[in-house]
Amino acid sequence: AVHFIFLFSFRVKDLSNPAHRFKVEKNVNQLLMTGIVTLHRDCNAIVVEGGAKQHRKFKRLMLHRIKWNESRRGAVISKSDSVGALGDGSSLCRLVWEGTVKQRAFGKIQFKTCPTELYAREQFKKRDVEHYWDLAYSGAILEAAGDDNT
């Protein structure tokens, strides 16, 4: 039988809230998923791997259940910062890519604080999956450029 691993990549605008990091880590561990979270000032990338059931549950967590527009102290970020194209705060957490792969590239979930873009890319390059970072980072750059033009 051919087995595939479901993989998806998210880009989160701000992952400085410890409660958000805790929810991501706890759910990845409870769902027995693997992956990496890179914390960079311009782009926070979350890449996770798992089965079909875990895929559905984690996607719902990231896109619907976590209130990304809450800051550290429970205050809500202003509407102009949090409203995405859908008007629901979707610009704070975006699904960059989802698909299947033949084998896992990551082990137990790791959070990596990355001072530079090159260091963040290196975390993915170690596992020959630097294209996951490239997708997330290029989207963040384009989004930032779009914000500057408005």
N, C-alpha and C positions, 0 to 999 in steps of 0.2 A: 504494500500500500504506500502511496506517495503522501507524505505529510508536509504541510507548509506551515510556516510560522507567520502569523499576522504581525505586521509592523506598522507603526505610525509615528509621525513626527509632528510635534506642536511647537509653536513659537509663542512665548508669553512675554508681554511687554514689561511687566514688573513682577519679579518673584522675590522681593525683599521681605514680604510678610511671612514670618515663620509659620503661621498657621497654614498658609497655602503650601509651603514646602512639606510640612508634616502630612497634610492630606494626600499629597502626591506620593510621598514615600510610603506611607502606611497602606494606601490602596494598592500600590504596585506589589508590596510584600504580601498582602492578604490575597491578592489574585494570582500569586506565584508567577509574576511577570519579571522580565529582565530589562535592563536599559541603562540610560545615562541622562543626567541633567547637567547642562553646562550653564553656569551663571556668569554672564558677561554683561557689562553695563549697557551695551547696545542691543543685545539679543540673548534671551534665555531660551535655550533649546531643550526640549524634552523628547527623547526617543525611547519608545518602549516596544517590547516584543512579547507575544503571548498567543494563546489559542483564541478561537472564534468567540467563545463566551466571554473571556476576559476582555477581548477587544471591544465588544459592545458595551460592557460595564464601564471600562475606563474612559472610553470616548464620551459617554454620557456624563461621567464625573467632570471631565475637563471642559466640556462645552456647555453644560447646563447646571450642574450641581454646585460647583465652586463659584462663589461670588467674587470674581476677579476685581471688581471695582471697589472693594473694601481695602482701606489702608491698614497699617499696623494697629492702630488704636480703635478700629471699628468704624472710623469715619469713612464716609463714602466719597470717592473721587468725583470731581465735578462732572456733570453730564457731557460737557464738551470734550473732556478727555476720554470718557469711557464709551461713548456711543460710536458703534461701528456702522458699517453699511446697512446692517439689519436693524439698527436702533436699539440694540439690546446689550451693549457692552462687548460685542464680539471682537472688537479690535484689540482687546486686552489678551485674548487667547485665540490663536488661529491654528487650524489644522493645516499643516504644510503639505503633508503627503501621507497616504496610507496605501498599503499593498501587502503582498506576501513575499517571503523570502524562503529559501530552502533550509538555511541553518541560522542559528542564533549568532550574533556578533558580540553580544554583551553577556556579562554575568550578572550577579546581584546588583541592584540599582546603586548607582554612585552619583553623588553630587560633587561637581568639580567647579571651584571658583577659578575663573579664567581672567587674568589681568589684561591679556591681549587677545585679539582675534586669532592670531597665529597659534597661540597656546590652545585655544578652544578647538581650532581645526585639528591640531596635533592629537587631541584626545580621541577624535574619530579616525584619524589616519592610522593610529596604532592598530586599529581593527579593520582597516581597508574599507571604511565606509564614510570617508570624508565628504562624499556628496550629500549626506544628510545635513551636515553643518552648512555646506554651501547653499543648499536650498533655503534653510531657515535664515541664514545671515543675509543673503541677497534680498529676500522678502522684507527683512527688517530695514535694510538700506533703502529699498524702493518706497516703503511705507513712510520712512522718515523724510525722504525727498518730497513725497506727496504732501506731507504735513507742512513743510516749509513753503510750498508753492501756494497754499491756501491762505 
